[in-house]
Amino acid sequence: MKTNFELNMERVFDLPANTTPIGSVPDVRIEQKQLTVQKEPQANTALDQDFDYVRKNAKEIIDKARGAIDGLVILASTADSARAYEVLADLIRTTFDANKGLLDVHDKMRQLNIEDGGKPPSNITNNAVFVGSTSELQQLIKDQRPIIDVTSN
């Protein structure tokens, strides 16, 4: 007796009813292993959720403003009205401010993470400055440099 799958395949591929399968697929047993994933503890879950919420809203506002700017450009050019150009300029300025606000949210979040024991951003460069005389610097370099004997050749 044929299975529903075989009957459906005969119908889909328009095969004659008297076809026989070439071979059978062996039973395959799939072992299920439980994988344990440990999450890092998040102390500021509310802060992270608020950050994500604010970021998402800011991006939506910026995207909608971009669409409105495109429409206002067409309207201002066809209407040739000073008021339309004024509204367009205000919307562009507001969109620019929203972009700056989004960056401010990122900076504030980064500062909060650093205050909570997170690592500072990797783009900070700490310069070491030697304070002393030239002879003291030469002596320091001489003491740290390996001795090379050039007369032994």
C-alpha positions in Angstrom: 0.0 0.0 0.0 1.3 3.4 -0.9 1.7 6.2 1.5 0.0 9.6 1.2 3.3 11.1 0.2 3.8 8.6 -2.6 0.3 9.2 -3.9 0.8 13.0 -3.8 4.1 12.7 -5.6 2.4 10.6 -8.3 -0.2 13.3 -8.7 2.2 16.2 -8.6 4.6 14.7 -11.2 1.9 13.2 -13.3 3.2 9.6 -12.9 1.3 6.5 -13.8 -0.5 4.8 -10.9 1.5 1.5 -11.3 4.9 3.0 -10.5 7.0 1.3 -7.9 9.5 3.0 -5.7 13.2 2.4 -6.8 14.4 2.0 -3.3 13.4 2.8 0.2 14.9 5.3 2.5 16.4 3.8 5.6 15.0 4.8 8.9 17.2 7.6 10.3 17.3 8.1 14.0 18.1 11.6 15.1 19.6 12.0 18.5 18.6 15.0 20.4 21.1 16.6 22.7 20.3 19.3 25.0 22.5 22.4 24.6 22.9 24.6 27.6 23.7 28.2 26.9 24.6 30.5 29.7 23.6 34.1 29.3 25.8 36.8 30.6 24.1 38.4 33.6 22.7 41.7 32.6 22.5 44.2 35.4 20.8 46.9 33.4 18.1 45.1 31.5 15.7 48.1 32.0 18.4 50.5 30.8 19.1 48.3 27.8 15.4 48.0 27.0 15.0 51.7 27.2 18.0 52.3 25.0 16.6 50.0 22.4 13.2 51.6 22.6 14.6 55.2 22.3 16.9 54.1 19.5 14.1 52.4 17.5 11.8 55.5 17.9 14.6 57.9 16.8 15.3 55.8 13.8 11.6 55.6 12.8 11.3 59.4 13.2 14.4 60.0 11.0 13.1 57.6 8.4 9.6 59.2 8.3 11.2 62.6 8.1 13.3 61.5 5.2 10.2 60.4 3.3 8.5 63.7 4.2 11.5 65.7 3.0 11.3 63.9 -0.4 7.6 64.8 -0.7 8.2 68.4 0.4 11.0 68.8 -2.2 8.6 68.0 -4.9 5.9 70.2 -3.4 8.2 73.1 -3.0 9.6 72.9 -6.5 6.1 72.6 -8.1 4.4 75.2 -5.9 7.3 77.6 -6.1 6.1 79.0 -2.7 8.4 80.6 -0.1 6.4 79.0 2.7 6.9 75.5 1.2 10.7 76.1 1.1 10.6 77.4 4.7 8.8 74.3 5.9 11.3 72.1 4.0 14.2 73.9 5.6 12.7 73.5 9.1 12.1 69.8 8.5 15.6 69.3 7.3 16.9 71.1 10.4 14.7 69.0 12.7 15.9 65.8 11.0 19.5 66.8 11.5 18.8 67.5 15.2 17.1 64.0 15.5 20.3 62.5 14.0 22.4 64.3 16.6 20.0 63.2 19.3 20.5 59.6 18.2 24.2 59.9 18.5 23.8 61.6 21.9 21.8 58.6 23.1 24.7 56.3 22.0 27.2 58.5 23.8 25.2 58.5 27.0 24.7 54.7 26.9 28.4 54.2 26.4 29.2 56.5 29.4 26.7 54.6 31.5 28.3 51.3 30.5 31.7 52.6 31.5 30.5 53.8 34.8 28.9 50.4 35.5 32.3 48.6 35.1 32.2 48.1 31.4 35.3 48.5 29.3 36.0 51.9 27.7 35.8 52.0 23.9 38.9 50.6 22.2 39.6 53.8 20.2 41.1 55.6 23.3 44.8 56.2 23.0 46.9 56.6 26.2 50.2 58.2 25.5 53.2 57.6 27.7 55.2 60.7 28.3 58.8 60.7 29.7 59.6 63.5 32.0 63.3 64.0 32.5 66.5 65.0 30.8 68.0 63.7 27.6 70.7 61.9 29.5 68.2 60.2 31.8 66.2 59.0 28.7 69.4 57.7 27.0 70.3 55.8 30.2 66.8 54.3 30.4 66.9 53.1 26.8 70.4 51.8 27.3 69.3 49.8 30.3 66.4 48.2 28.5 68.2 47.4 25.2 70.0 44.1 24.9 73.8 44.3 24.6 75.1 43.6 21.1 78.8 42.9 20.8 79.9 44.1 17.4 83.6 43.3 18.0 83.2 39.5 18.1 83.0 39.1 14.3 
